[in-house]
Amino acid sequence: MEGRIKLNGCGYDVTTSSQLCISIINSYYQQVLSYGRERSVIMEAVVHDNYCVLANTLAAHFINSSDSSRAASLLHTAKSHLEHATLYEKLVFDVISYLMSEDRDDDVAVELHSKLLKEFPRDLVSLKRAQILCFNMGRPDLSLSLVNQVLPQNEGENFIYGMLAFPLLELGQMKEAEEAAKRGFEINNQDGWSQHATCHVLQYECRFREAVEFMEECSPSWNSFLSFMLTHNWWHVALCYLEGNAPMQRVLEVYDNYIWKELDKTDATVAEVYLNAVALLLRLCVRDELEFFGDRLKMLADRLADQANWYLEWHLDILTVWALAKTGQISKAEELLKGLKERISRMTKKKQQIMQKGMVLAEALYAYGRGNNKHGVELLGPDFDANDYKIIGASDEQVDVFNEVWYIMLLNNGDAIKAIEVIEKQIKKRDGTAFLWRLLERGYKLANRPEAAIANEKAKVFESAYFN
């Protein structure tokens, strides 16, 4: 048995008779951390050593979303060889087998990751997996705690600072996030997660031109990224153009050439492309700019009507409800809403309580898509804050559009006083967006308040400041 123990790229013991199996596992770790397109390489590891617990466990997790029966078989193989596994392999198995269980408690899953990382803090793939779990829970605080737990053993390591930067920015610690992202970029200027975090900070601070220039300079390194990371980084570029009041043609070019065009690739993950595409189109709808995009929403909605794209991510489902309702596919939108309710009913009581917010948001987006502003406002209530809805698996920047939807529905419903109150509050956080000043101007006009002229002048300043 001693001759079969080999070190993986993290420096941890793995039981395998095949050095090639270890090399493939290391390649998989690199692909995960770099958001590479070749994560499927892990399936080759079990070919070279079908008895390796780590190879079978990682392969099971990778394939679980697309082929659950094969994933279960791989996990069973891993379990049957646990007696020969190292402690590292056993803890990874415990974490992943629990993650794949139907009635899992996400808090327990995070605790299991924490236990693993205390023993093996250099396993950044397990940290990444835990952070994705925290992201989908809407818990950047837990994510930050985990990365801080392992940071002392990983100072100077590739990828760690991008992983530190993201929860920092989600917690509003922008200065610290920018510093962490900068350090990650200095270690590896092709680290897409550090690039992405930098863009988040610049965008939040309304440094739109700077964000676009930075991201477009980085963009040649994105060709090796998986569909989500590639199209999501371009989504950020498009948003910076949009928020910075650039000519609409630039936003359209990003959508056509760097988001939609991704679907031409044989290895594209279409749902991930659709998520970024529909998220951008909702922003355009809120800004009353959809007409410039012709029939692109209709083309996308026709794809989203395919149930193969449903129930993959809450965030995508909610945006799909809006797209279907907006394009008149009412029965399909209602069918998706019904399906989401049924899925919630099968969750644990704890999970049901958490995901009720997701259901409310889906119903509000359906109302918005149908032009029923009154009902949408009633659903969201007077204290709505999109940051409380990150449990759908979305960042601050991604959920912010739901605040904008709320503002629009308030204004369309004639609730000028409430609209003014919440828009003023948002402008105190981010006063550099012309769009918010235009919404505030509209609210002031509805309320017959003289401040409308001041809001108009503010909007004009920002409309001419960035790209024009």
N, C-alpha and C positions, 0 to 999 in steps of 0.2 A: 504493500500500500504506500510506503514512503516514496517509492519511485514514481508513483502516480500523482503526487502532490506537485502542482506547478503554480507559479505566481501569475496573477492577472496584472493588467496595467496599473491597477491601484496599489499593487504590492500585497495582495491578499491571497491566501491559499485556496486553491481549487483542486478538487479531485478529478483528474482526467488522465487518460493514457495518450492523449493527442495534443501535441504542441500547436497543431493547426487549429484545433478547437479553441484553444486559448487565444490565438491570434485573431480568430473571427469574433470572439467575444469582445476583445479589445477594439476591433473595428466597429462593432455595434455600439460600444460605449462612446466612441468618437462621433459616430453618426447621431446619436441621441443628443449629445451635448452641443453639437454644432448645427442641429436642426437639418441634418443631411437627408438626402433623398434615398439613401441606400440602407435604411434601417432593416430592411428585409434580409440583410446579410446574416442575421442571427439564425435564420432557418437553416443555414448551411452548417452551423456549429453542431447540431444534433446528428447530422449526416456523418460527421467525422468522429463523434463519440456519442452514441445513443444512450450511454449510461451516465453521462455527466449531468448532475443535478442542476447546476447553474445554467447550463446551456438549455436544458429542457424547460426550466422555470422561466427564463427570459423569453424564450421562443413562445411559450404559452401566453405570457402577458402581451407580447407583440401582436399575436394573431387573434386574440380573444374577441376583439370587436368585429372582425370579419368572418371568423370561423370558430364559433364557440365550442363546437364538438371536438375539433382537432385540438383546440387549446386545452380542453378538459383531459384529452388523451395524453398530451405532453406533460401536463401537471401530474397526472397519475403515474407516468413513468418516473418523473422526478421524485415523487413520494416513495415509490417502491425501492429507490436507491438511497434514501436518506441516511441509512445506517453507515454508509461509506463516505458521506459528505462532510466537509469541514464546517466549523461553526459559522463562518461567513455565509456559506451556501445555505445552511439551515435557516439562518435569519432572513436571507433574501427570499427563500421559499415561504417562510411564515408570512412575510409581508405580502407577497404577490398572491398567494393562495387566499389570504383574507380579502385582498382587494377584489379578487374575482368572485367572491361569494355573493350570493344574491341579496342577503339580508345584512350586509355589512353596515357598520356604524362608522362614519367617516372620522369621527373623533378617535375611535380606537385605531383606525388605520394610520392616523397621524402618530399616535403613541407608539405603534409598532415600528414605524419609520424612525422615530426618535431613538428607540431602543437599539435599532440596527446601527444608526449613525454614531451613537455613543461608543459602540464597540469598534466600528469601522468608519471613522470620520472622513477617510479619503475617497469613499464611494460616492462620487458626485452624481452618478446616474441615479442612485437611490435618493439623493437630495433633490434632483430634478423631478423625479417621480412624485416625491412628497410635496414639492412646491406646486406642481400641477394639481394635485389633490386639494391643497389649501386654496388655490386660485378658484377652483370649482365650488369650494365652500364659501367663497367670499371672505377669506380669513388671511389677509396679508400679514397680520400680527403673528400668526402661527408660522407662516412662511419665513418671516424675518428671524424669529426665534430659532428655527432649524438651521438657517444658514449661519447665524452667529454662533451656534453650537459647534459647528465644524470649521469655522474660519481660522482659528489659531493653527490648525493642522494643515491648512491649505493656502497660507499667505504666499502670494506670488504665483499661484497655480492658474493655469488657463481656465477660463469659463466661470470661475468662482465669483468674480466681481460683477458680472452681468446678472448673476443669480442673486447677489446682494442688492444691486441697484433696483430691481423691479419691485420687491415688497416695500422698499424705502419710498419710492415714488407713489406707490399705492396708498401709503400712509401719510402722504403729503410732505414728506421730508425731502424736498426737491434739491436742496443744496447738497445734502449727503448723497442722494441718488446720483446727481450729476458727477460728483467726485468719484463714486464707485464705478460708474459707467466709463468715465474717462480712464481710470486705472485699468479696467478690463480691456478697453480699446488699445491702450499702450502695450499691454501684454500680447494681444492678438487683434490686429485691426480688422480681421475678418470674422470676429465673433459677432454673429448677427444679433445675439441677445443684448450685448453691450451697445451696439449700434441702435437697436430698437429702444432701449432705455434712454439713451441720449436724446433721441427724437421725442419721446414722451415728455421729457423735461422741457425741451425747447418749445414744443407745441403748447404745453400748459402755460408757459411764460409768454406766449404770443410772439415768440421769436421765429416767425413762420419762414421768412426768407433764409435765415440761418439754418433752420431745420431741413429745408428742401435742399440747400446746397450741400449740407453734410450727408444727407441720405443719398442723393444722386451721385455723389463722389464715391460712396460705399457700394452702390448698386451692382457694379460688376462682380462683386463677391457673392451675390445672392443667387447666381445661376445654379449653384449646387444645393440650394436650400429646398426643403420639401415644400409642397404647394402652399401650406398655410403660412409659413414664415416669409416666403417670397411675396405672395399676394398681400399679406398683412403689412409688410414694410412699405409696399407701394400704396396700400390704402392710407397709411399715415402721410405719405407724400401728397396724395390726392386731397386729403383733409387739410393739409397745410396750405395748399393752393386755394382751396375753397374758403377756409377761414381767413386767409390773407387777401381775399378779394382779387385773386388772379383771374385772367380771362378764363371763361368757362371751358374754352377749347383745351386748355391744359389739363383740366380735370378729366375731360372726355378722353384725351389721349392716354392718360394713365389707365383709365378703366379699360379701354379697348386693347392697348398694347401690352399691358403688364398684369392685368387681372383676368379679364375674359380670355385673353390669348393663351393663358396657362392651360386652358381646357384642351388645347390642341396637342398637348404632350401625352404620350401613351401612359406615363406613370403619374399623371396628375391625380390628386385626391380631390374629386369634384366637389364634395360637400364643403371642404375647406375653402375652395375658390368661391363657391356660392355664398358662403358666410361673409366674406369680405366684399363681394359684389353687391349683395343686397343691403349690407350695412352702409355702403357708400350711397346707394340709391335712396335710402331712407333720409340721409342727410340732405340730399338734393330736393327731395319732396318737401321737407320741412322749410327749406329755403325757397320753395316755389320755382325750382329750376329743372324739374323733370322734363319739361317740354323740350329743352335743348338736347336731351338724350334720346329723343325719338321713341322707338318701340323697344328700347333695351329692357325696360322693366317687364314688359309683356313677354319678351323672349326668356328672361330669367324666371318669371313666374310660371311659365309653361314647364320649365325644367323642375322647379320646386314643387309642382303639383304631383310629381312622381313620388309615391310613398316610399320608395327606396331611400329617399333623402330625408325622411322624417325620423324623429326620435333618436337622432345621433347626438345632438347637443341642444340643450334648452335654448341657448342663445339663438341658434339657427332656426329652431322651431318658432320662436316668437317673431322673428323677422319674417319668416315664411308666412305666418298668419297675416301679417300686414300686407305683404306683397300679393297674396292671393285675394284678400279683400279689396285691395286698391285696384286690382285689374279685373274685378267683377267675378272672380271664381269663388263665389260665396259658399256654395255647397262644399267645395274642397276645404275652404278655410274653416268652416264649421265642423267638418269631419276631423280635421287636425285638432281643433279645440277639444272636441269630444274625446279624442284619443289621448290627449294630454291629461284630461281629467281622470280617465280610466287608469292611466299609468300612476298618477298620484294616489289613487285609491288602493293600489297594490303595494304602496310603500309602507315602511314602518310608521308608527304614529309620530315619532320624532321627525322623520324625514317629511312626512305629510305637512306638518306645521311649518317646516322651513320652506317647502316648495310652493306653498299657497301664494306667496308673493309672486312667484314666477307665473302662476296661473292668472292672477289678477293683471299682471303686466301683459300677458298674451291677450286677454279679453279687452284690455284698453287699446292695444294696438289694432285689434280687429275693429273696434269702434272708430278709431282714427282712420283706418283704411276705408271705412264705409262713410266717413264724413259725419259720424254721430258724435259731435264734440261734447254735447251735454252728458251723454252716458259715459264717455271716456273720462271726463272730469269727475263724475260721481264715483267711478271705479277707483281712480287713483287717490281721491280724497284731498283734503286741504293741506295735509302735511307731507305730501309726496316728496321723496328725495331719491333720485335714481341710484345714489351710492348705497342705499339700503337693499338694492336688488342685485348685487353682484353674485348672488348665489346661482344665477343663471349661467355662470362661467364667463364673465366679461370683466374687462378692466374699467377703471374710472373713465378713460377716454371712450371706451365702447358704450358704456351705459349713459354717458352724458347726452346722447341723442334723445334718450327717453325724457330727460328734463326738457329738452327743446320741444318735443312733442307735447308735453304738458303745457308749456308756455303758449304754444300755438292754439291748443284746444281751449285754454282759458280765455285767450283773446278772441277766438272765434265764437266763444260762448258769451262774450260780453262781460266777463268777470275781470274788468279792468283793474280794480283795486288790488285784488289778489295777484294778478299778473305783474303789476308794478312792484309789489312787495317782493315776490320771489326773483324777478329779473334783477332788481336792484341788489339783492343779496348775492346773486351770482356774479354780477359785475364787480362787486367788491373783491371777489376772488380772481377774476380774469377780466380786466377792463379793456383789454386790447383787441377785442373782436367787434368789428363793425356790425355783425349780425345781431348781437345782443343789444347794442345801442339802437338799432332800427326797431327791434321788438319793443324796447322801452319807449321809444318815440311813439310807436303805435299805441301803447298802453296809455301814455300821457294824453294823446289826442282823444282816445275813447273817454277818458275821464275829464276832458276839457281843462287840462292843466298846462300852464305856461312853460313848464320845463321841457315840453316837446321840442322847442326851438334849440335848447341846449343839447338834447340828445341827438338832434339832427346834425348839429355842428360836430359833435364828437364822432358820429358815424362817418361823416365826410372825411375827417382827419384820417381815420383808420382805413377807409376805403382807398385812399390815395397813398398810403404809407408803405406798402409792402412790395407789390409787384407791378403796379401801374406806373 
